[in-house]
Amino acid sequence: MDEARGIVADEEVPDDGTLLVTLRDDDGEKEAILTRLGDGSVVAFENYCMHWTDVRLDRGSGAPVRNGELVCEKHGATFERDSGICNFGPCEGARLQTVDVAVEDGTVVLVDDGVEFVRVGEAESDDVDDLSTSPGDRLGF
């Protein structure tokens, strides 16, 4: 296995939460969240809400999970953990951007050769919202 494809040991992905990782592609660093499904498989999504894409689902301590669904703390939107589809909230019907991963020999790996693992944890970028912005900040008043 190519070391740039390996992310973490399968056992590091929580059963009822997310693990925040930083990846790099041609556009630079981006955050993704890994989450484990009920069947033991692991899926990954880019770490932003579809309503406001600068709002992170996981701010470093795991995205909230309620009734088996990922929750956006900013909007209360909920996303199915297997598909990433928003089934409640302002972006209902939208789908989280997937990151193709698989589990090989006990390690979660990237499937796309154009993406590489950087580190567990947050991206080092000024483009990531810290969720301290109030909704009025976006209205331009």
N, C-alpha and C positions, 0 to 999 in steps of 0.2 A: 504494500500500500504506500502511496506517495504521502509523505509526512505533511505536506501542505493541505491535504484533503482531510486528515484526521482532526476532529474537534475535541471530543472528550470521551472518557470511558462511558459506556452505556449506562452504568450504574449511577453516574453523577446527575443524570436527568431526573428531576423529581417526579414522583407519581401524581402529585396534586398541586402543580405549580409550573413555573418556568425557570429556565436557566438562560441568563443573558450572555451572549457572546458577540464579539466583534469580528467581522469578516471584511475582506477587501476584494474589490473587482476593479475593472477599468475606470470606474467613476470615483474610486477612493474607498474609504472605510464606511461601513454601515453596520448597524446593530441588527441582530436577529435573536429570536427567542426559540428555545427548544422546549418541547413539552411531550410528555409521555401519554399515550392513549391507553384505554382500558385493556387492550389486547397486548400491551407491552411494547408496541412499536413507538417510534419517535418521529415527530413531525417538527418542522421549523417554519417560522414566518418572520418577515421583516418586522422590526419593532416599532410600529407606528399604527395609530388609529386611522381608519379610513375616512373619518369625518374631518379631522384636521391632521394632516400627515406629519406635522411637527410635534405632535403629542405622542409620547412614548407609552406603550402598554406596561413595560417593565422598566422601572427606574433604577434597577440595580439589586433589588431584594426579591425579585419574582413578581410577575404580574398576578393580580388577584384572580382567583378562580372561585366561582360560585355555581353550585349545582353542575359541576363539570364543564363550565364554560369560562373562557377568558373574559375579563371585565376591564373596560376602560374606566379608570377612576375619574377622569375628567368629565365624561359624558354619561356614564352608566351604560354605555353600549355593551352588548354581550356578543361573543363570537364563539361559534362551534369549534371545539378544539381539533376535530378531525379534518374539517374542510376550511376553516377560517371564515365561514360565512357569518355576517352580522345578522342575528335574528331578532334583535331589539335595539332601538336607539336611533339617533339621527342619521346613521349611515346604513340603516336596515337594507338588506339585500346585497350590499357590497361584500367583497371578499378580501381578506388579508392577503398580501403578496407572499406566496410560498417561496421557500428556499429548499431546493431538492437535497435531501439527506437520506442516508441509509445506515443500517447498523451492520458492520462487517467485523467479525472476530471480536465482538465485545466493544467495539469503538464506533461512535457516531461519526460518519464521514460525509463530506460534501460530494455530491454526485456531479455537479457542474465543474468542469476543469477550469473555467474562467473565474472561479471564486476560490479564495484561499482563507484559511483560518488565521486570525491574528492573535486573539487572546480571549479568555473568559472575562467578561465584564464589559464596561461601557466603551464606546468609541471616543477617541480624543478629537472632538469636533465642536465648533461653535454653533453648528447647525442643529443641534439637538436641544429641544425645549426641556426646561426643568419643571414644567407643569405649574410654575408660579404665575403664569400669565392669566389674567382674568378674561372672561369672554369679551368684555368691553374693550380690551386692548386691541382687538382685531377689527373694531368698527371704525377706527381712525378718528375718534372724537378728541 
